C-alpha cells in the first residue's frame, strides 16, 4: 500500500463499514475498554487500518499498557497523522490513518518503553495481517 489519500463520501464509508467501525473510524468514537479483539492480542504481523487496509503498526511495537486498548510504542513511519484534540476539556493528540483519515485513537507521552510513547488504539479501527 502507498500513502495515496483515499477520499470517499460519508455514504460510501457507511455502506462499506460496519456500524461500529463507522462510529469509531468516521465519527471519532471510542470502544469500551477491555472489549476489543486486539487488546490482548500478541501474534506476529501487522496491524492495518480497518477502513483502507493501510499498514499502521508492527506487532513488535505492541505492548500491554493495562489501559484496556491495544497499545503501541511507535507507528510505521508516515502512516499516522496527528491532530490536536480539545474535545473533552483537555488537550490530547488524536491519531488518524494518513491514507483515509480514519480515527484510530490517541497518542500519549506516558509509554513505559524507550520511546516514551503510547499509541492507544481502538481495536475496531484495526485489521490484523499475520506474518
C-alpha positions in Angstrom: 0.0 0.0 0.0 1.1 3.5 -0.6 0.4 6.9 1.0 -2.3 7.7 -1.5 -5.1 9.7 0.0 -8.5 8.0 -0.1 -11.4 10.3 -0.5 -14.8 8.7 -0.2 -18.2 10.2 0.6 -19.7 9.5 4.0 -22.4 7.5 2.3 -19.7 5.2 0.8 -18.0 4.8 4.2 -21.3 4.0 5.8 -22.0 1.4 3.2 -18.6 -0.3 3.4 -18.0 -0.3 7.2 -19.9 -2.0 10.0 -22.0 0.4 12.2 -19.3 0.2 14.9 -16.4 0.7 12.5 -18.2 3.7 11.1 -18.9 5.1 14.6 -15.2 4.9 15.5 -13.4 5.5 12.3 -15.6 8.2 10.8 -17.3 9.7 13.8 -14.3 9.6 16.2 -15.9 7.2 18.7 -14.2 5.0 21.3 -14.8 1.4 22.0 -15.4 0.3 25.6 -12.1 -0.5 27.4 -11.1 -4.2 27.6 -13.7 -5.1 24.9 -11.6 -5.0 21.7 -10.3 -8.0 19.8 -6.7 -6.8 19.7 -6.4 -5.5 23.3 -4.5 -8.7 24.5 -3.6 -9.9 21.0 0.2 -10.6 20.6 0.6 -12.5 17.4 3.4 -11.7 14.8 2.2 -9.5 12.0 1.0 -6.1 11.0 -2.0 -4.1 12.3 -3.7 -2.3 9.4 -6.4 0.3 9.1 -9.8 -1.3 9.1 -11.1 1.4 6.7 -8.5 1.1 4.0 -6.0 -1.7 4.8 -3.1 0.7 5.1 -0.3 -0.9 7.4 -0.1 1.2 10.6 1.7 -0.7 13.4 4.0 -3.7 13.5 3.4 -6.3 16.2 6.9 -5.9 17.7 5.9 -2.3 18.7 2.8 -3.6 20.7 2.8 -3.9 24.4 0.3 -4.4 27.3 -0.3 -1.0 28.8 -3.1 -2.3 31.0 -5.3 0.5 29.8 -7.9 -1.6 28.0 -7.0 -0.7 24.4 -4.3 -2.0 22.1 -1.1 0.0 22.8 2.0 0.5 20.6 5.1 2.5 21.2 5.6 3.5 17.6 3.7 3.6 14.3 5.0 2.7 10.9 6.8 5.9 9.7 4.5 8.2 7.7 1.3 6.1 8.2 -0.3 8.1 11.1 -1.3 11.7 11.2 -1.5 13.7 14.4 -4.3 16.2 15.2 -4.7 18.4 18.4 -7.9 17.3 20.2 -9.5 19.5 22.8 -12.9 17.8 22.8 -13.2 16.6 26.4 -11.7 19.6 28.3 -8.1 18.5 28.0 -5.5 18.7 25.2 -4.8 15.3 23.7 -3.3 14.2 20.4 -5.6 12.3 18.1 -4.1 9.8 15.7 -5.7 9.1 12.3 -4.8 7.0 9.3 -2.7 9.0 6.9 -4.4 7.3 4.0 -8.1 7.6 4.7 -8.3 9.9 7.8 -9.9 7.2 9.9 -9.9 7.8 13.6 -7.6 5.4 15.4 -7.4 6.7 18.9 -4.9 9.0 20.7 -1.1 9.1 21.5 0.3 9.9 24.9 3.8 10.6 26.2 3.5 8.2 29.1 4.7 5.0 27.5 6.9 2.6 29.5 9.2 1.7 26.7 12.3 3.6 25.4 10.2 5.7 23.0 8.2 7.1 25.9 5.1 7.0 23.6 1.8 5.1 24.0 -0.4 4.9 20.9 -3.8 3.9 22.4 -5.8 2.5 19.5 -9.4 1.2 19.2 -9.4 -2.5 18.1 -12.3 -1.7 15.8 -10.0 0.7 13.8 -7.6 -2.2 13.0 -7.4 -5.4 11.0 -4.5 -7.8 11.6 -2.4 -9.5 9.0 -0.3 -12.5 10.0 3.4 -12.6 9.0 
